[in-house]
């Protein structure tokens, strides 16, 4: 059976996961999932109130994301997902869904991320949870397939770099737009 390659654009809230992942998925014609859309209402309410989620809160959410990856993998399709994936144990759940799961970790200074969160409108994650997320974050280990991308450059540059990484992993041209 042919397997796909599955890319998870990860990082704390405010790093630009969706901002990078959505145009990347469109550009490379990959099915896209916004992990925030998979959260049950109770999780959204908890985060909206400024309360960090527990591992127990996250488990069903992670399992639904893994099921989405597995469904596409079963059809031999590659995918792209925007998901915080802060801990290795969370990434392990996603990796268990299919053999070809890779991560693109968007990272930057806490000051830059906090400034971006202050500018966001209409998102349930308050800036107050940033330090909690940063302390929870376990960067990619050497044995985890993926790359870390600095979010300080303009978004277009971050998307371009991500496109080169994803296209190379898929064995095709990045469809460079510039």
Secondary structure, DSSP 8 states (H G I E B T S, - for coil): -----EEEEE-STTS-HHHHHHHHHHHTT-EEEEGGGGS-HHHHHHHHTT----HHHHHHHHHHHHHHHHHHHHTT--EEEE----SHHHHHHHHTT-TTEEEEEEE--HHHHHHHHHH--S-S--GGGHHHHHHH-----TTS-EEEEESSS-HHHHHHHHHHHHHHHHTS------
